[in-house]
Amino acid sequence: MGNQRAATGPQSSIGTWYPSTDSIRVPLFEAIEDVANSWVVLRDSSGELSASRGGNIEFSPVEVTPSAARPSDNEGFPIICWLPQCRPSSLGSRDFLRDHGVRNCYVAGSMANGIASVEFVSALAREGCLSFYGSAGQSPAVVSAAVQRLKETVPGRPWGCNLIHSPAEPTSEDEISRMLVREQVSCVEASAYLDVTAPLVRLRIQGLSEDGSGRPFARIRVMAKASRLEVARRFLSAPPEALVTQLLNSGEISSQQAQWARRLPLCDDLTAEADSGGHTDNRPMATLVPAFGRLRDEIARDLAATRYVKIGAAGGLGTPDSIASAFALGADYVLIGSVHQACIESGSSDPVRQMLAETGPADVIMAPASDMFELGVHLQVLRRGTLFGPRAKRLLELYRNHRSIDEIPASEKQRLEKDIFRMSLDDVWQLTQQFFIEREPAQIEKAVDDPHHQMALIFRWYLGKSSDWANSGDPERQLDYQVWCGPAMGAFNEWTKGTWLADPAARCVGDISRALMHGAALSTRRESLRRQGVSVALDPSPRRIAASCSTLLGTTT
Ligand SMILES: Cc1cc2nc3c(=O)[nH]c(=O)nc-3n(C[C@H](O)[C@H](O)[C@H](O)COP(=O)(O)O)c2cc1C
């Protein structure tokens, strides 16, 4: 980390530092790595920068003269600037640490189909970090079993579960929301909502209680995720009165709970999702995070409790510098996704982990989403090493251009059966029916009357299976893997190039979260120096970080 370079030319100093018997003075780069302590930065008579703690300080600005004309070190050292401490836990909101009982403002977002697996969530819970089980795409029974396992494996630790808006499978959303309340899961990540639904509002209100002094508080905290201001506004506001009344009339909430609900926003934390893996509007974080903060403050003028909502940043975070920049934008916490899929604890497969390790920042593409296929919603996936993106786009094009499977020209149908489905479309329809009869029979009933809907279900079979093939590492289907992934993955690979973290088998989520947050603390200190005119070439590479905080990392190689 050496290569420190002070800004050239005479500078004014803050004052003068005098050594004492118990003071210490070390080279500047050593002080930067000691993120837990604050230091004063000095320039000695030879022009070298150093840093000190202890000693005596006289605050009287003096001009720092060229070294030749400078008094000797015995007469004290000019203080060039101040290097404040910045631990990983100093980044973000202290209230967030308290509210969630976590060590760092570092959150692992949900990853569907159990990619954010029980093992993954447990590993982060042991680190003292909040993460969410990836319930999307799974049946309520599977999600319930995962919640039970988490309760047994990491009791009392921070963890939560995803509640995803599922317009194509409303029963599933309803059942999972009821189960999360029944099991008193302490935190829920609510995502993919464009509008507010009854299962979401019911969970929010049933999760309200009162503290010792009669004030309402959320026993089940809701962390919402949004990429648009209009959606953010809904979460920052009280739940719609029509839904509150409906729940009250049906006896699902008490009148006391209804009153509390009218005084509180729908969420406790709100993540601004920028250019992420999975569902994304590809918005720039630099505009989204401050805009969400301003909106919160505006809504808090009418709904006072909204001012306590924490704003998180997600999308594109895969390096210490990017995480430091999210905190500099005012984020109360950061939320990571793509990089976590590559971890050994994730529910993904080794072939996918290998593909992710070879990914560059531009190796991603937008492709139609299975859960909102008919709406034309897209999500961000891996492009390198798979044909899923172009194939899924082709299916959406056919769906838009034809009203039924029968309308598709015979030659095109043959191509689909040979290249994409690898079986007849009749066989796909049989499999599709088997799936939905158990999961959501209304879908089949609708398809019988509506051939366009039948076509959507058949095409969605491919979109659903393609992520199963990826998660199971099916060698026959590698070219069809659907791997949700954003540019953060490639940035992470560039950051870890040539270090032990480049090896897919070594990517433990605990090491990664600590390295990213420790690196972000170093990066923040570097910027703090730069703002005061001291430019330091600091490279927070994983190797450098491991060397400087071996107690923090599982490995120091
Ligand atoms: C493999 C994968 C699966 C995801 N599945 C979900 C999901 O089921 N629910 C959800 O709210 N977000 C999901 N996301 C989004 C993440 O929770 C997180 O918001 C996002 O990945 C952050 O951006 P990043 O990918 O740039 O780190 C997924 C992301 C990835 C990479």
The ligand as an ORCA input file, in Angstrom:
! r2SCAN-3c Opt
* xyz 0 1
  C     -29.043    -15.002     -8.406
  C     -29.918    -13.879     -7.955
  C     -31.210    -14.132     -7.541
  C     -32.009    -13.105     -7.067
  N     -33.271    -13.382     -6.623
  C     -33.987    -12.426     -5.990
  C     -35.227    -12.736     -5.374
  O     -35.717    -13.845     -5.444
  N     -35.867    -11.746     -4.698
  C     -35.344    -10.489     -4.601
  O     -35.918     -9.641     -3.952
  N     -34.182    -10.166     -5.209
  C     -33.494    -11.109     -5.876
  N     -32.286    -10.799     -6.435
  C     -31.743     -9.431     -6.267
  C     -30.814     -9.364     -5.050
  O     -31.493     -9.640     -3.859
  C     -30.163     -7.985     -4.928
  O     -31.161     -7.025     -4.743
  C     -29.372     -7.621     -6.163
  O     -28.717     -8.742     -6.665
  C     -28.349     -6.545     -5.819
  O     -27.637     -6.153     -6.943
  P     -26.264     -6.850     -7.433
  O     -26.688     -8.093     -8.132
  O     -25.685     -5.861     -8.357
  O     -25.441     -7.113     -6.226
  C     -31.501    -11.797     -7.003
  C     -30.202    -11.544     -7.472
  C     -29.423    -12.561     -7.942
  C     -28.041    -12.264     -8.412
*
